[in-house]
Amino acid sequence: MSVRGTKIEIQGLSQRYPTRKVPTFNRVDLVSPPGEALAIIGRSGCGKSTLLHILAGLTKGTEGRILLNGTEVAGPSPRWVMMFQAPHLYPWMTVTENVGVGLTFARWGKKEIAERVNDAISLVELQEFAQANVQDLSGGQQQRVALARSLVMEPELLLLDEPFSALDAFTRAALQKDVRSISKRLGFNIVIVTHDIDEAVIMADRAVIMAGSPGDIVHEMDVDLPNPRDRTDPEVQKLRARLMATFQEAANYRKPEVALAGAVH
């Protein structure tokens, strides 16, 4: 399995809804280089999940644009895939069938499907469950199946909308490390939306904080730590404390009125 990353450029992106007086976010700019793991942190309502959905091509912004390797995002694509909080698997299918379903719909040949599915299942360490029915697996194992289903498409960009939030602490920590390790091995980008500071420190190369109403990127911080990352490491704890303090400080952010000129009234 061989993939590569992509340069992400978010340019003047806004999202407004007619039923709201204030935009969800207004004129957001952000660049992420190929291969970066980027965490977007923010409290509920700041627009971080909406931003991720626009990045995935699931909805459109009202202004601005997103470019991936210079091409504007106009809709969903197998080049970028998204994992949600629930794995959304087909319960009547086996692990192998679930992982390969996207390739089957795309009419790939049986041999190519088998090779890529086997590689993806090996990456998430579910070989012994390949023929198991997914409804017989644990929540953590089901999220591994969802991850393998994403990886089998060999995406340039993996978008994570708090996919580990419902898991127990041990399983969540294991998946956080595994996703980062796999992304670095294969070279694809990650953008993860979270309000979990620990998750950002363990998974990201850089964290950006969204705050305010409308939401805006108000701070960013490099997460310059060696791999693998251990929560008990004093350097990890030190950076976590810095990021937490910055996050709490951002809670008081108010966007300047001049930036709201295009807002719906």
N, C-alpha and C positions, 0 to 999 in steps of 0.2 A: 504494500500500500504506500503510495507516494502522493503527497499533496504539497501545496505551497500556500503562503500567506497572501494577504492583499492589503493595499494601502486604502485606508478609510478616510474620506474627507466629508465632513458635515459642514455645510456652508449656509449660514444665515437661515437656519431651519426654524420655522414657527409652526405651532399648531393651535388653532382657535376653533371653538365650537359656537354656533349661533346662540345656544341656550346659556352661555356663560359670559359674564361681563369681562372677565380677565382671561387671557390666553393660558393654555396649559404650560407652554413655554414659548419664548419669544426670541428669535434671532440667535440661535445657538450655533457656535462654531467649534469644531473639534477635528483634530487630525490624529490618526493612529497608524504608525508605520507597519509594514509587513511583519507578521509573526508576533505581534505584541498581544499580551493578555491584559485587557483593560477592564477595570471594575468601575461601574457607575453607581455611586452610593447616594442615597437620599431618603428622606422621610416620605411617608405615603402622601401622594397628591402633588409631588413636585414634577411629575411628568416623565420619570425615568423609564417606566414600562412602555409608555406611549412612544418615546424616542426609539426604544428597541424594536417595537412593532413597525415603525416607519423604516428603520434600518433593514428589517427583514422583508420589506415590500408588502406587508400585510395591510397597510393603510398608507395614505399619502398625507404629507404635511401641507399646510395651506400656503406656505412660502418657503423659499430656499430649496436646497437639493442635497442629496447624498450621492457621492461618487465612490465606487469600488474599483480600484485600479483604473480610474479615469472614466469609467462608464457609469452613467446615472442609473440609480435604482428606480425601476419603473414597476416592479412587481416581484413576486416570489421567484426564486431560482434555485436549482440544485447546487449552485456555487456557494450559497449560504444557507445554513439550516438553523432551526431554532428548537431548543428544548424548553418545555414548559414545566410548571410545578407538578402536574400529573403526567405520567408517561404516555398516556393515550395509545395503548397497545390494543391489538386485536385479540381478545381473550380466548377465542377458539383456535388460534394458531400456535404453533410451536415457536420457540426462540428463533430458530433458523428461518422460519417463514416470516416472522415479524421483521427480522433484520433485513431480509431481502425483498420486502414488499415494494419498496420504491423502485428497485431495479426491475422487478417483474412488471410493474405498471409502465415502466419506460421501455419494455420489450427487449431487455438485454438477453443474450444467449444463456442457456442453462449452465454451461461450463464457466462462463465469466461470472455469473451470479454466485455460483458455488465457491469460486476462488475468493471473491471479494467478501462474501459473507463469512467464510471461515477465517479470513484475516481479521475482520472486524470483531468477531466473537472472541478470537484469541487476544486481541488488544484489551478487551474489557474482562478477560479471564473468566469466561463462562463456558469453556469448552465442554465441561462435563454436563452442562444443562442444555446443550444445543438442541436436543430433541424433546426437551420438557415443554409442557404446556405453560404459557406465561402466567396463567391464573394460579398456578401452583408455586410460584416463586414469591420470595419476600419483596417488600417495597424497594429495598435497596437493589436487589437483583433485577427488578423490573426497570428501575432507572438505568441500570447498566445495559439492559436490552435497548432502551430508548437511545442511549448514547451510541451503542453499536449501530443502530439503524441510522443515526446521523453520520457516523464515521464512514459507513459503507459507501456513501455518496461522494467521498473524498472531497469535502467542502474546503473552500479557502477561508471560510469564516464560520465559527460556531457561536451562536447567540444563546445565552443562558438567562432565562427569566425566573430566577430563584428556584431552580429545579430540585434543590436538595432540602428545601425548607421544611418539608413534612417528614424527613427521615430522622432516625435517632442519631445522637451525637457521634457515635462511633462510625456508623455507616456514612454519615455526612462527611466526616473528616477524611475517610478513606477515599471517597469519590472526589472530593476536592483535590486531593493530592494526585489521584490517578488522571483526572482530566487535564491538569496542568502538565503532568509528565508526558501524556500522549500528545498534547498540542505542541510541546517543545520538540518532541521526537519527530513529528511529522511536519512542523513548521507552519501550521495554520493559525489564524488569529482567533482570539476569544474576546467577546464582549459580554460581561456578566453584570446583570442588574441585581443589586442586593442592598439590604439595610444592615447586613451583618458585617461588622468591622473585621472580625476574625477571618471570615471567608475572603474578603478583599486582600488581607495580608498574606494568606496562604496561597491564593490563586493568581494574583495580579502582578504585572510588572509596573503598573501605574494605576493609581486610583484618582478619579475625579469625583467631586462632590457637587450634587445638584441641590439647590435650595431656593426658597422664595416662592412667591406667587405673583406672576408666572415663574416657572422654574428657570434657573439659569445655572451654568457651570461657574461656581464661585471659587473653587480651590482645586488644585491638583497636587499629587505627591507621588514621586517615584518610590516604588517598593523594591529597593535594591538589596535583596537578601539572597544568600546562597540556597541551592537546592540539594536535597529535599528540605522543606521547611518544617521545623518542629515548634509547636506552640509554646513549649517550655523554654526555648532558647531565649536568653536575655536580650539578644538583639531583636528578635521577633517581638518580644514583649515591649521593648522600647519603642519600636516603630508603631506598634499597635496603639500605644498610649498617645503618641503624637497624632496619629490619624483620628483617634477618638476625640482628642481635644479640638482638632480642626473641625471635625464633624459637629461637635456641640456648639462651637463658635458660629458655624454657618447657619444654625437654627435662627439666628437673629437677622439674617440677611434680608434686605429689601431692595428690589431692583429699582434703579433711578426712573423717575416718571418719564423722562425724555425717551426712554427705550420702549415705551408702551404706545407710541404714536399710532401704530397700526391696529391697536386692540379694538375688538368689537364692543360697542356700548349698548 
